[in-house]
Amino acid sequence: MEYCFGVDIGGTTIKMGLFSRADGLLQKWEIPTKKGTDPKPLLGDIAEEMEKCLSQNGIKKEEIAGVGMAAPGPVNEDGLLRGAVNIGWGDVFLGEEAEKIMGISPVFIGNDASFAALGEYTFGAGKDASSLIMITLGTGVGGGVVLNGQILMGKTGTAGEIGHTTINPFETLSCNCGKKGCLEQYASATGMVRMAEKFLKESDKPSTLRQFDKITAKELWDQAKNGDEMALDIAIYVSRLLGMAIANACYIVDPEMIVIGGGVSKAGQFLLEMVQRAYAENVFPHCRDKKFALAKLHNDAGIHGAAAMVFEKR
Amino acid sequence: MEYCFGVDIGGTTIKMGLFSRADGLLQKWEIPTKKGTDPKPLLGDIAEEMEKCLSQNGIKKEEIAGVGMAAPGPVNEDGLLRGAVNIGWGDVFLGEEAEKIMGISPVFIGNDASFAALGEYTFGAGKDASSLIMITLGTGVGGGVVLNGQILMGKTGTAGEIGHTTINPFETLSCNCGKKGCLEQYASATGMVRMAEKFLKESDKPSTLRQFDKITAKELWDQAKNGDEMALDIAIYVSRLLGMAIANACYIVDPEMIVIGGGVSKAGQFLLEMVQRAYAENVFPHCRDKKFALAKLHNDAGIHGAAAMVFEKR
């Protein structure tokens, strides 16, 4: 029982990892995501990959402590995945389905952002913290809460969904989720680009950002670092809303640490410090020196969290 | 070890209760709060009351499982009370001080709003829930989070401080805490009165609220119930911000239930339903039918939570 599989199901690819309790990640690879309304074919692909991996490594099924599987949707406390729109699935008890198809038990499932948070907590930036909130700045804004080694899943599976907390009650445009004023509308890669375009349109101020046909979040942060005044204003604006949302989350769970990951976090220390400053401006004095760190495991956070879940429970 | 004391230290009075494990609250009373920078005289008063109570009831000190003590300030995970401005205290390890003076051990301390939440969870409105957030609408807005029977205290003792989450990032006026746009500026009794005065000033619309020299939160809700259009607009406005802040908190911890207490909650079902509607408009469809309830224990929630803490730990 010294091995496990960590699986992270994304909209495009499925990341897989073979882990040992003693040495962590031994091997990782990816397969394409089979979309559709029925999860069985996709689970069949994963099962096949596992069999191959076991025979290649001379590991018996009985040596596998279990499987952790991150899914791109909310998972409630009964293990019910409440749909995964990017793949085409409705509500499904994904763990039970997987156990039947893989012939391995138990299969633990959870939300991908929450598993990424557990991955950073156990193996990455949060290794020395007792509790953390992780925020993933990508196409959307994801989040996960880990308290004393446990993912906070929540009654309906939406704990940690910081991207859809309302940060602007006066917003008139709708978020992808249907409501208005979500953090994701400002602090995701897409949201940052939207803000940049808005700032540029509403002013005549010269800016190096104007040279791009299509601005990206990367360009925004690069130009801000280069000292472009307008890019810096935009970076400060989105960081302020992000810091505020993090302060709000800390006023609910008050963790030891904040970890920021996702593609946008490649802007690095520059972004981290801007967000941390905005956080500190929005909390009581005695809460100001919270630890902030950049994520370390990047795309592998999910499989690491999935493995951590198995080894912790078994 | 079948008895305990529950104590709730407020800015004006200290509430005390003698509890038995089998029958709950046996006796309750109040004494005035001795203010000052040194907590010892106040702790001495409490100790004296306890001695009297024990001798009156023929209970030996050895039969006391412990003391739970709610304090009006943040208490961090090491048991350090980070000041109680209403009384005059700075940072103090209140539990250790109390154990010395009372000669009873252990003394568990915690934030008053968090203990009230635990009280409702164990003995009140949340008796059948596995987790809850309680929000107290009084002069300020307090809050507490209980997950699986445990108060979430947080690293710095500020978990549950929903009153100081930012709900309006564009506010220009400062909250008592120093920052701008806190929920408390709109949804506390004081905040609601401020909003009412603002609405009345900015419009000529007739309103039964105009008959009062000094509007109170109670009058606001009474007039809204009576069908005064402007009072209703104000009630909807503050309920919307409150519902939004609750939705934000639920997107972080996602509890089974929301309990609303404090003086303003006397507006009852009318207020509760308005807040619940605003909540539902600000969350994903599958989170909409969260349980909402009014608090049941009122001013006794704190001592009940303090007692629950002792009996649960011992």
Boltz contact constraints between the chains, C-beta under 6 A:
constraints:
  - contact:
      token1: [A, 82]
      token2: [B, 286]
      max_distance: 6.0
  - contact:
      token1: [A, 154]
      token2: [B, 254]
      max_distance: 6.0
  - contact:
      token1: [A, 155]
      token2: [B, 254]
      max_distance: 6.0
  - contact:
      token1: [A, 155]
      token2: [B, 256]
      max_distance: 6.0
  - contact:
      token1: [A, 156]
      token2: [B, 254]
      max_distance: 6.0
  - contact:
      token1: [A, 156]
      token2: [B, 286]
      max_distance: 6.0
  - contact:
      token1: [A, 156]
      token2: [B, 287]
      max_distance: 6.0
  - contact:
      token1: [A, 158]
      token2: [B, 251]
      max_distance: 6.0
  - contact:
      token1: [A, 158]
      token2: [B, 254]
      max_distance: 6.0
  - contact:
      token1: [A, 158]
      token2: [B, 287]
      max_distance: 6.0
  - contact:
      token1: [A, 159]
      token2: [B, 253]
      max_distance: 6.0
  - contact:
      token1: [A, 159]
      token2: [B, 254]
      max_distance: 6.0
  - contact:
      token1: [A, 161]
      token2: [B, 251]
      max_distance: 6.0
  - contact:
      token1: [A, 164]
      token2: [B, 251]
      max_distance: 6.0
  - contact:
      token1: [A, 165]
      token2: [B, 248]
      max_distance: 6.0
  - contact:
      token1: [A, 165]
      token2: [B, 251]
      max_distance: 6.0
  - contact:
      token1: [A, 166]
      token2: [B, 244]
      max_distance: 6.0
  - contact:
      token1: [A, 166]
      token2: [B, 248]
      max_distance: 6.0
  - contact:
      token1: [A, 166]
      token2: [B, 282]
      max_distance: 6.0
  - contact:
      token1: [A, 169]
      token2: [B, 244]
      max_distance: 6.0
  - contact:
      token1: [A, 179]
      token2: [B, 282]
      max_distance: 6.0
  - contact:
      token1: [A, 244]
      token2: [B, 166]
      max_distance: 6.0
  - contact:
      token1: [A, 244]
      token2: [B, 169]
      max_distance: 6.0
  - contact:
      token1: [A, 248]
      token2: [B, 165]
      max_distance: 6.0
  - contact:
      token1: [A, 248]
      token2: [B, 166]
      max_distance: 6.0
  - contact:
      token1: [A, 248]
      token2: [B, 248]
      max_distance: 6.0
  - contact:
      token1: [A, 249]
      token2: [B, 252]
      max_distance: 6.0
  - contact:
      token1: [A, 251]
      token2: [B, 158]
      max_distance: 6.0
  - contact:
      token1: [A, 251]
      token2: [B, 161]
      max_distance: 6.0
  - contact:
      token1: [A, 251]
      token2: [B, 164]
      max_distance: 6.0
  - contact:
      token1: [A, 251]
      token2: [B, 165]
      max_distance: 6.0
  - contact:
      token1: [A, 252]
      token2: [B, 249]
      max_distance: 6.0
  - contact:
      token1: [A, 252]
      token2: [B, 252]
      max_distance: 6.0
  - contact:
      token1: [A, 252]
      token2: [B, 253]
      max_distance: 6.0
  - contact:
      token1: [A, 253]
      token2: [B, 159]
      max_distance: 6.0
  - contact:
      token1: [A, 253]
      token2: [B, 252]
      max_distance: 6.0
  - contact:
      token1: [A, 254]
      token2: [B, 154]
      max_distance: 6.0
  - contact:
      token1: [A, 254]
      token2: [B, 155]
      max_distance: 6.0
  - contact:
      token1: [A, 254]
      token2: [B, 156]
      max_distance: 6.0
  - contact:
      token1: [A, 254]
      token2: [B, 158]
      max_distance: 6.0
  - contact:
      token1: [A, 254]
      token2: [B, 159]
      max_distance: 6.0
  - contact:
      token1: [A, 256]
      token2: [B, 155]
      max_distance: 6.0
  - contact:
      token1: [A, 282]
      token2: [B, 166]
      max_distance: 6.0
  - contact:
      token1: [A, 282]
      token2: [B, 179]
      max_distance: 6.0
  - contact:
      token1: [A, 286]
      token2: [B, 82]
      max_distance: 6.0
  - contact:
      token1: [A, 286]
      token2: [B, 156]
      max_distance: 6.0
  - contact:
      token1: [A, 287]
      token2: [B, 156]
      max_distance: 6.0
  - contact:
      token1: [A, 287]
      token2: [B, 158]
      max_distance: 6.0
